[in-house]
Amino acid sequence: MRVWIDTDIGTNVDDEFCLAYVARSPTLELVGVSTVFGNVELRRRIAASLLQLTDQKIPVFPGQNNPELFEKHTAAISPDFPTSLLPEKTEKEKKEKPAINRLTGQMAGHEGAVWLGTRREEILSQETIPGNLTKLCESFRAAAPDVLLSIGPLSNIALIGRDLQSHPSQLPMPRLMIMGGNIGPLPDGRKAEWNLQCDPVAAQQALHFFSPNIFIHPYDLTCNLRLFEEDLNRLIRGNPLCAMLARSARHWRTSPPIPGRSVPHAVLLHDLVPALALTHSHLLRYDKTRIIIQNDGTCALENGATNSRLATRFMARTGRKILLDTLLAPLSPS
């Protein structure tokens, strides 16, 4: 199975574990990676540094840095795209820049500290620019993945969806696996899950382009998968990739808080759940449903034609064992 991962790697450690798991899985072929949100070039370097330890040459492309860019392209997306999905701006919002935690690519400041040795002041002071988006889309079509695994804000996903619809004869729409959204209340009091909150317009567009071949893994389900100190002790004694992942997880636990979250961070592996679904589908149960993404990034279920499958059950303990066994397996000789 050919897989492309779109990630905001570097902020939360679960992106790193997801990337490593897919790259190491004997049943998956990682054909490309794109980075999204904030300093996408720094995120590209983090992903490339991790992939070097897998002894695989996987191309990594920087993508959308700022979800605000999507409002400029909406009219060209599709003749039948419902423009009513665009969030209306208040008079105050029209005069001010968008809130940093929603429509601008926010960096926490610890990204790259373990993998690249970057300093907090350097990360927070750097200007962010988007990657070559034309090259990203062309490379995605050339890679022809069966699955698009989305583990960050969905800005690149909507971009890719629009591009695929404009080249319908070149590549069928891949299956879209999303880590994001929430059906129940979030434990930290937030209304919306991070990936959807950061670019709700792109999330709405992704539903439009990829429906009904969409599998959604909500935050409230993926919270069940986590690593404990004994797991990190095993990883630190493993191969170089495992040791770096353990170091990064420990650094993450003591990093300054991201807005809306507190320290110490738990090592929750949200992004691993859709990846595990690709290799061990028996771990999950899906219900066909119709999901609507509101303008603030919150999700609602409604009656009507099915547009996605929602994960409603996950065997977290078994998934944790599979992850560790896969990562700790001996690396193939170069």
N, C-alpha and C positions, 0 to 999 in steps of 0.2 A: 504494500500500500504506500503510495507516494504522498508525502505530507509536506505542506508549507506552514511554517509557524509565523504568526504576526504577534509581536511582543513589545511590552514596555520594560524589558529586562533591566535590572539594576536597582529598582526602587524596592520591590518586595522580592524576597529570596525565592519564592515559589516559581517564578519564571525560569530561574536558573536550573532548578530541579526538573522542570518540564522539558526544557531544551536538552538537558543531559539524558533524560530518560528516552526521549524520542530518538536521539542520535545513537543511543546504545542498544535500543530494542532490536532484536534479530528479525522481527516481523514487519518493521517499518523502514521506509527509505526517506530520510530527510532530504528534500531537494532544494530547499531555499528557506531563508529567514528574512523578515522585514521588521524594522523597528519603528515605534510610534510614540508620540507624545513627548514634548520637551526637547532635550538635547539628544536627538536621534542619532547623531554621529557618535556621541559617547556611548550610547546604548549599542550601536553597531560594533564598536571596539570591544565592549564587554562580551557580547555574544561571540565574536570572532576569537577572543582569548579563550573562552570556555571550549569552543569547538576544536581548537588546536589540541586540546588534551584528549579528544576522542579519536585522534588520528584520521579524521575525515576532512575533506576539503568541501565545505558547504558555503555557498555564496551568501553574504549578508548585505541587505540593502537598507539604507536609511530612508524613512518615509515621511509621513506628515508630522511636523513638529507642533502644529497649532491647530486644534480642531476648528477654530474660528474660520479657517480658510474655506470650510465646506459651504458656508452660506453664499460664497461668491459663485459657486458652481452649480447650485441647485437647479437653476432653470434649464441647464443643459443635460441634466441627468437622464431624464426619460419623459417623453411627451405625456405619459399617463401617471407620472409620479404625483401623489396628492400633496400639493404645496401647502395645504392646511396643516400638515404635520410640522411645519417650521414653527419654532417657538416665537411668539410675538414679543417684541421688546417693549418695555415700558419707556416713557419719555426720558426717565433718568438713565436707563440703560443705553438709550440712543446717544446720549451725550458722554457717557463714561465708557472706559474699557471694560470688557467682560470680566466677571469674577474669576480670579486666578484658579480656583479649584474646579471650574467648570469648562471654560472655553479657552484657556491658555495652558500651554504645556508646563506644568509645575514640576520642578525637581526638588527632591527632599534634601540633597546635599551629601548623602553617603554613597551615591552611585559610583561604582568603579574603585572604591577605596581598597577592596581586597584584590580584585582582578587586575587593576591598572595602577594602583598606588596614587590615585587622584586625591586632592585635598578638598575639603568642604568649601573653602573660600573660592577655589578655582571653579568648582562645579556651579555654584550659585551666581558667579559673576559672568559666566560665559554667555554670549549671545547665541540663541538657537536659530537655526535655519533649516528648512525642509531639505530632504534629499532630492535626487533626480527622480521625480515621480513618473515620468515617461519611461525611464529605464526600468523602474520597479515593475510597472505594469507589463512591459514587453518581456521582462525576465520571468514574470509569473506565468505568462502564456507559454513561453518556451519550455518552462519546467513541467507544465501540464500535470499539476498535482491532482490526486483523487480527493484529497481532504485539505481544507483550509482551517487551521487551528488558530482561533483568535483568543489571546490571553492578555489583552490590553484594551484601551479605548478603541473603538471600532472605526476610527478615521480612515485607516488604510483599507479596511474591509469594504467600506462603501465605495472608495476609489476603485478598488479592484472589481467590485461588482458592476459599476458603471462601465468600466473598460471591457469587461467580458460581454456585456450586453451589446456593446458597439462592435464586437467581433464575434458574432454568434456561430459562425462556421468554423472558427479556429479551435475552440475548446468548449466542451460541455461545462455547465456550472458544477463546480465541485461541491461536495458535502461541506457545510459550514458547521464547525464545532465551536461553540461559544462558552467561555467561562465568564459569566456575568449575570447581572440582574438579581433580584430577590423577590420571593413570593411572600414570605413571612416577614416579621419585623427584624431589623438588624440589631445585634446585641449592643452596639455602641451608640445607639440612638439616632444614627443617620437614617434618612428616608430612602435614599437610593444607593445602590452598590456603585463602587468607584468607577468601574469600566464604562458603565452606561451613563453615569452622572457626568463624566468628563466630556462626552460628546453624544448627547441624546439624539441629535439630528442624524449623525452617522449610523447610530444603532437602528433608528427607524428606517433608514435607507437600506441597511443590510437585510432587514426583514423583508423589505419590498423586493430586493434583487434576488435573494437566495431561497425564498420560500418556494415550496414547503420542505426543502432538503436542509433543514436547520435543526441542530440538536443543542439545547440550552441547558447549562449546568449552573444552577443558581448558587449564590453565595451561601445561603442558609443550609444547603446540602453539602457543599464542599468544605465547610468548617469542620467536618468530621475527620478529615485527613490531616494528621499532624505528625511531626517527628519529636522524639523525646531525647533527653540527654544521652541515654544509652545508645540510641541510634546514631547520634553524632559521634560518640566514642568509637563505634564500629567504623563509621565512614572515615574518620581521621586516620585510622590505621590501614585504610584500603589503598587503592591505586591513586595516582596523583590527582585525577579528576575528583574522586570522592573526597580526598583530603581538602581540596580547594572549596568544594561545596560545603563541607562541614565548617571550615573557617568562615566562609561567607555567612552561613546561618548563624553562627555565634556572634559575628559582627552585627548582623541584622537585629538580633535580640537586644542589643545595647545601644542601637542607633537613636539619635534624637527623634521624637515623635513626628509622624506625618499628621497634618491638620485633621482633627477628628478622631485621632487614635492615641493611645497611651503606651508608655513603655513599662516593663519590657515587652517587646513583641514576642508573640508565640510563633513557633515555626509551623504555620498553617500552610498546607500545600494545595491551595484552591486550584491552581492551574494544572495540577497533575491529574485531576479527575477526568477531564475530557480525553487526555492522552491515554490513560488507563482504559477508557472505554473503547479505544481503537484496538488495543491489544487483547483485552479481556472483557468482552461485552457482557459476560454473565455477571459482572460485578454491579451492573446498573439495571434499573428498571426505568423505562420511559413511558410517558403518557402522551398521546396525541392531543394537542391543545391549540388554542388560538391566544396568542400573547400580544398585548398592545403595550408599547413603550410610550410613556407620557413625556411631555416636554421637559420635565425635571429629572428624567432618567428612571423613574419608578415604573414598575411593571404591573399590569393588570390582566386578569384572565377574563375573556368574554365569549359569548356564544357566537357561532359562525363557522365559516370554513376553516379547517385546520391550516395553520401556517408554520407549525414547528412541532418538535417533540421535546418535552420537558422531563429532565431527569428527576425522579421522585424518590429513588432509593439507591443507596450506594453502600457496598460492603467495604468500609474503610479499613478495617483491620487486615483483611486479605490484600487490599490494595497497597498498604504500607509494606507488607512483606514482599510483594512482587517488585515494588520500587527498589527496595534495598538489595534484593537478590540480583536484579538487573544491573544496578550501578556497581555492585561489588564483584561482579563476574570479571575474570581476567580480561584485560584488554588484548585484542588481537595484535600479533606482531606486525610492525610497520612493513 
